């Protein structure tokens, strides 16, 4: 790695480039440093790496400023444009995110990851047909990518193409099972199969899927809560209460209907969720959880 130029020095140097050229009558010509293009590009790459680290800690504003400068210093590096696109998505600037990702795509048209990210941005904008188009294009290049298969399942689900959604989730599960170190990551796809099955009226298969997901990860609050709701609807009240309380102690956001909708819960499951959440026992559990968050005075 070449020695990076100090950021302040770099900004000052770039600023000098914008100064007006001296007229011929001037006796003194100001010195303008000649910065090596490869060194500038390496600095851009380093800034991109810093931005990526900040993104991991959710320091999005700091990361975004670095990523923006990285694309200026290393405009031919598609990786910096991908990072910028992701960061725009993180701060809900989806249109700018698409522009950055399209720039990355122009530099690396056969890169599947860029298409996957574009699919994600379009999904976040509720542009499900465009999301499906991008995800399918990426999967033609990398057909066995479980995360993209899962995202494609979500896009089909939101488009109302429920059998297609299940097919993609099943493919994602199969690929996770084949990928060493990612076997336990298959539960979200299994969980979502349950979500789709419940909306299709197949509560028994949905319950079977959620039990399978919980068996994979006993700390997964979503399938645990969904299972509790389905059991409550079937009349198994005591088991439903126990599971719901356990799920809410892991993540009480699953008592928030808005949060459930954001996580692709359908109308049928949400209607049943509202019944369980309204019971005195679950209301008491939620109140207790709220009290545990309030600091006690010494």
Backbone torsions as a table, in degrees:
resi	resn	phi	psi	omega
1	UNK	NA	131.3	176.2
2	UNK	-70.1	151.2	178.5
3	UNK	-62.4	123.9	-178.9
4	UNK	-70.8	146.6	174.7
5	UNK	-76.9	136.8	177.5
6	UNK	-58.7	137.5	-173.1
7	UNK	-58.7	-43.9	-178.6
8	UNK	-64.4	-43.4	178.0
9	UNK	-61.1	-38.1	-179.3
10	UNK	-65.2	-44.7	180.0
11	UNK	-62.0	-41.8	178.5
12	UNK	-63.4	-40.5	-179.6
13	UNK	-65.7	-43.1	178.2
14	UNK	-62.9	-38.1	178.0
15	UNK	-61.8	-35.7	-179.8
16	UNK	-63.5	-29.7	-178.9
17	UNK	-63.7	-22.8	-176.8
18	UNK	-90.2	-1.6	179.1
19	UNK	-69.0	147.4	179.4
20	UNK	-66.0	146.4	178.0
21	UNK	-68.5	143.2	-179.7
22	UNK	-68.5	144.5	176.0
23	UNK	-76.5	162.3	-172.9
24	UNK	-64.8	-21.8	-177.4
25	UNK	-77.9	-12.4	-177.7
26	UNK	-71.6	138.6	178.9
27	UNK	-85.4	-25.9	-176.2
28	UNK	-115.9	125.4	178.5
29	UNK	-101.2	118.2	-179.1
30	UNK	-63.6	146.0	-179.3
31	UNK	-80.2	129.4	174.9
32	UNK	-114.4	117.5	-177.6
33	UNK	-64.9	139.5	177.4
34	UNK	-97.1	107.7	-177.6
35	UNK	-93.9	132.4	-178.3
36	UNK	-67.1	131.1	-176.1
37	UNK	-63.4	-36.5	178.8
38	UNK	-66.1	-37.0	178.4
39	UNK	-67.8	-39.6	176.6
40	UNK	-62.1	-43.6	-179.6
41	UNK	-62.7	-41.0	178.9
42	UNK	-65.0	-36.5	175.8
43	UNK	-63.0	-41.0	176.8
44	UNK	-61.0	-41.6	177.9
45	UNK	-62.9	-42.5	179.5
46	UNK	-63.6	-40.1	177.0
47	UNK	-64.2	-38.2	177.0
48	UNK	-62.2	-39.1	177.9
49	UNK	-65.4	-39.9	176.4
50	UNK	-63.0	-43.5	-179.9
51	UNK	-61.1	-40.8	179.7
52	UNK	-63.2	-39.5	178.3
53	UNK	-66.7	-41.2	178.6
54	UNK	-65.6	-35.3	178.2
55	UNK	-61.5	-37.5	179.9
56	UNK	-64.2	-28.4	178.2
57	UNK	-97.0	12.7	177.7
58	UNK	61.1	27.5	174.7
59	UNK	-90.3	69.5	-166.5
60	UNK	-69.4	-38.3	-179.1
61	UNK	-65.1	-45.6	178.1
62	UNK	-64.4	-40.9	-179.7
63	UNK	-65.6	-39.9	-176.4
64	UNK	-64.2	-42.5	-179.9
65	UNK	-62.9	-38.6	178.4
66	UNK	-69.7	-40.5	-179.8
67	UNK	-65.7	-38.7	178.4
68	UNK	-61.8	-43.5	178.5
69	UNK	-68.8	-34.8	179.4
70	UNK	-60.8	-40.0	179.8
71	UNK	-69.1	-27.4	177.4
72	UNK	-73.9	-37.3	-177.5
73	UNK	-84.1	-28.9	-179.7
74	UNK	-128.9	63.3	-173.5
75	UNK	-68.4	-15.6	-179.3
76	UNK	-96.8	2.1	176.9
77	UNK	-93.2	107.6	-176.5
78	UNK	-63.7	-24.9	-179.0
79	UNK	-62.4	-37.3	-179.9
80	UNK	-67.3	-34.5	178.9
81	UNK	-71.0	-36.6	175.8
82	UNK	-60.7	-48.5	-179.3
83	UNK	-59.6	-42.7	179.0
84	UNK	-62.0	-42.7	178.1
85	UNK	-61.0	-42.4	179.1
86	UNK	-63.0	-42.9	-178.5
87	UNK	-66.9	-38.6	174.5
88	UNK	-60.3	-38.7	178.2
89	UNK	-64.3	-39.8	-179.2
90	UNK	-61.3	-34.0	-178.4
91	UNK	-99.6	19.7	172.8
92	UNK	68.4	21.0	176.0
93	UNK	-99.5	74.3	-168.9
94	UNK	-69.4	-39.5	-179.7
95	UNK	-61.8	-43.4	177.6
96	UNK	-67.3	-33.2	176.6
97	UNK	-63.3	-41.6	179.0
98	UNK	-64.2	-41.8	179.3
99	UNK	-59.9	-45.6	180.0
100	UNK	-63.8	-42.6	-179.5
101	UNK	-69.1	-34.3	176.0
102	UNK	-66.6	-34.4	174.9
103	UNK	-64.8	-41.8	176.0
104	UNK	-61.2	-40.1	-179.6
105	UNK	-66.0	-34.5	177.8
106	UNK	-65.9	-28.5	178.6
107	UNK	-84.7	-28.8	-177.9
108	UNK	-138.8	73.5	-173.1
109	UNK	-63.9	-21.2	-178.6
110	UNK	-103.0	19.1	179.2
111	UNK	-89.1	115.5	-176.6
112	UNK	-67.3	-35.4	-176.2
113	UNK	-60.5	-37.3	179.7
114	UNK	-62.5	-42.5	178.8
115	UNK	-64.6	-36.6	177.7
116	UNK	-64.1	-43.7	179.3
117	UNK	-65.9	-39.8	176.4
118	UNK	-61.1	-39.9	176.5
119	UNK	-59.9	-40.3	179.9
120	UNK	-65.4	-43.0	-179.8
121	UNK	-63.6	-45.8	179.1
122	UNK	-61.9	-37.2	177.4
123	UNK	-62.3	-44.1	-179.9
124	UNK	-62.6	-25.3	177.3
125	UNK	-90.8	6.9	-177.5
126	UNK	63.3	25.3	175.4
127	UNK	-96.6	74.3	-167.4
128	UNK	-70.1	-35.2	178.7
129	UNK	-64.6	-41.8	177.9
130	UNK	-67.1	-37.4	177.5
131	UNK	-61.7	-45.2	179.2
132	UNK	-61.5	-42.8	-179.4
133	UNK	-60.1	-46.5	-178.6
134	UNK	-68.8	-42.3	-179.1
135	UNK	-65.5	-40.9	178.2
136	UNK	-65.9	-37.9	177.9
137	UNK	-64.0	-41.1	178.1
138	UNK	-66.8	-37.6	-178.9
139	UNK	-71.4	-21.2	172.6
140	UNK	-66.6	-31.1	179.2
141	UNK	-85.2	-38.0	179.4
142	UNK	-133.0	80.0	-169.3
143	UNK	-69.5	-16.7	-175.0
144	UNK	-110.4	37.7	-179.8
145	UNK	-94.3	105.6	-172.0
146	UNK	-62.3	-38.6	-180.0
147	UNK	-62.8	-39.9	178.9
148	UNK	-70.0	-36.8	176.1
149	UNK	-62.6	-40.8	176.9
150	UNK	-62.7	-46.2	179.5
151	UNK	-62.8	-38.2	178.0
152	UNK	-65.2	-39.0	174.8
153	UNK	-58.7	-43.1	177.9
154	UNK	-61.8	-41.5	-179.4
155	UNK	-65.6	-41.5	176.3
156	UNK	-63.7	-41.2	-179.9
157	UNK	-59.3	-49.1	-179.5
158	UNK	-68.5	-21.3	176.6
159	UNK	-84.9	-2.6	-179.7
160	UNK	83.6	9.0	-179.9
161	UNK	-95.7	74.9	-169.1
162	UNK	-66.7	-44.6	177.2
163	UNK	-61.1	-37.8	177.3
164	UNK	-64.6	-38.3	178.8
165	UNK	-61.8	-47.4	-179.3
166	UNK	-60.7	-41.2	-179.2
167	UNK	-60.0	-41.3	-179.6
168	UNK	-71.4	-39.3	176.9
169	UNK	-61.3	-41.0	179.4
170	UNK	-62.7	-40.9	177.4
171	UNK	-63.2	-40.7	179.2
172	UNK	-62.3	-44.7	178.7
173	UNK	-58.2	-45.9	-178.8
174	UNK	-62.1	-39.3	-178.8
175	UNK	-71.8	-38.2	176.5
176	UNK	-62.2	-38.2	179.8
177	UNK	-64.9	-30.5	-178.6
178	UNK	-83.3	-18.8	-173.0
179	UNK	-92.8	114.0	-177.9
180	UNK	-61.0	130.7	179.5
181	UNK	91.2	-10.9	-178.8
182	UNK	-118.0	10.7	-177.0
183	UNK	-57.3	-40.0	-177.6
184	UNK	-75.2	-11.1	-179.8
185	UNK	-79.4	1.2	-175.6
186	UNK	-80.7	-11.2	-174.0
187	UNK	-64.5	-34.7	178.8
188	UNK	-60.7	-37.8	178.2
189	UNK	-67.4	-39.8	176.9
190	UNK	-64.2	-41.7	176.5
191	UNK	-57.6	-44.6	-177.1
192	UNK	-71.3	-29.8	172.0
193	UNK	-59.7	-40.9	176.3
194	UNK	-60.8	-42.3	178.8
195	UNK	-59.4	-44.8	-178.8
196	UNK	-67.4	-45.5	-179.3
197	UNK	-59.1	-39.5	-179.1
198	UNK	-65.3	-40.7	178.3
199	UNK	-67.7	-25.8	178.2
200	UNK	-82.9	-2.8	177.9
201	UNK	91.9	6.8	-179.1
202	UNK	-100.9	75.9	-175.9
203	UNK	-66.1	-36.8	-177.5
204	UNK	-63.4	-43.5	179.1
205	UNK	-70.2	-35.4	176.5
206	UNK	-60.0	-45.1	178.8
207	UNK	-60.8	-42.9	178.9
208	UNK	-60.3	-41.7	-179.9
209	UNK	-66.3	-42.9	-178.7
210	UNK	-67.8	-35.1	174.9
211	UNK	-62.8	-40.4	178.5
212	UNK	-63.0	-42.4	-179.9
213	UNK	-64.6	-42.7	179.5
214	UNK	-65.3	-35.7	178.4
215	UNK	-64.9	-30.8	178.6
216	UNK	-73.0	-43.8	-178.5
217	UNK	-138.5	103.9	-176.5
218	UNK	-75.1	-2.1	175.4
219	UNK	-105.9	9.1	179.4
220	UNK	-82.5	104.6	-173.6
221	UNK	-69.1	-34.1	-173.2
222	UNK	-64.2	-55.0	179.2
223	UNK	-64.8	-29.2	178.0
224	UNK	-64.7	-44.6	179.7
225	UNK	-69.1	-41.8	179.2
226	UNK	-61.8	-41.7	178.5
227	UNK	-62.7	-43.2	178.7
228	UNK	-59.2	-42.6	-178.7
229	UNK	-66.1	-43.3	179.9
230	UNK	-65.0	-38.7	178.3
231	UNK	-68.0	-38.5	177.9
232	UNK	-62.2	-41.4	179.2
233	UNK	-64.7	-28.7	179.3
234	UNK	-86.0	-4.6	177.0
235	UNK	100.6	0.3	179.2
236	UNK	-87.6	72.0	-168.4
237	UNK	-65.8	-47.5	-174.3
238	UNK	-63.3	-46.5	178.4
239	UNK	-63.7	-36.0	179.1
240	UNK	-62.9	-44.4	180.0
241	UNK	-62.2	-44.4	-178.0
242	UNK	-62.0	-44.8	-178.8
243	UNK	-69.7	-40.1	179.4
244	UNK	-63.3	-42.8	178.6
245	UNK	-62.9	-41.3	178.6
246	UNK	-64.1	-41.9	-179.9
247	UNK	-64.1	-44.0	-177.8
248	UNK	-68.8	-28.5	176.4
249	UNK	-71.9	-26.2	174.8
250	UNK	-77.3	-44.4	-177.1
251	UNK	-156.3	100.4	-175.3
252	UNK	-74.7	-2.9	175.3
253	UNK	-63.7	-19.1	179.4
254	UNK	-75.1	6.4	168.6
255	UNK	-98.4	-0.7	-177.3
256	UNK	-99.8	114.2	-176.8
257	UNK	-61.4	-38.6	178.1
258	UNK	-60.4	-42.4	178.6
259	UNK	-63.8	-38.9	178.2
260	UNK	-62.6	-42.7	178.5
261	UNK	-63.5	-39.9	178.5
262	UNK	-63.0	-25.6	179.6
263	UNK	-97.4	21.7	170.2
264	UNK	72.8	20.5	174.2
265	UNK	-70.5	135.1	-177.2
266	UNK	-84.6	173.3	-174.4
267	UNK	-62.4	-38.9	-177.2
268	UNK	-66.1	-45.0	-178.9
269	UNK	-69.7	-37.5	179.4
270	UNK	-66.1	-38.6	177.9
271	UNK	-60.7	-40.6	177.7
272	UNK	-72.1	-33.9	178.6
273	UNK	-62.0	-40.7	-179.0
274	UNK	-62.5	-34.0	178.3
275	UNK	-66.6	-45.4	-179.7
276	UNK	-67.4	-43.1	-177.6
277	UNK	-65.5	-24.6	-178.2
278	UNK	-83.4	-7.0	-178.0
279	UNK	-69.9	148.3	-179.9
280	UNK	-56.6	-36.9	-177.5
281	UNK	-65.9	-44.4	-179.9
282	UNK	-72.0	-35.1	176.0
283	UNK	-62.5	-38.5	177.8
284	UNK	-67.1	-38.1	177.7
285	UNK	-63.5	-43.6	179.7
286	UNK	-64.5	-39.0	177.4
287	UNK	-64.2	-40.5	178.3
288	UNK	-63.9	-42.2	178.7
289	UNK	-63.6	-37.3	178.6
290	UNK	-66.0	-41.0	179.5
291	UNK	-63.3	-34.9	-179.1
292	UNK	-67.6	-22.0	178.5
293	UNK	-83.6	-19.6	-177.4
294	UNK	-83.7	120.8	-179.8
295	UNK	-65.9	138.3	178.6
296	UNK	-84.7	144.6	179.4
297	UNK	-82.7	137.8	-179.2
298	UNK	-68.1	NA	NA
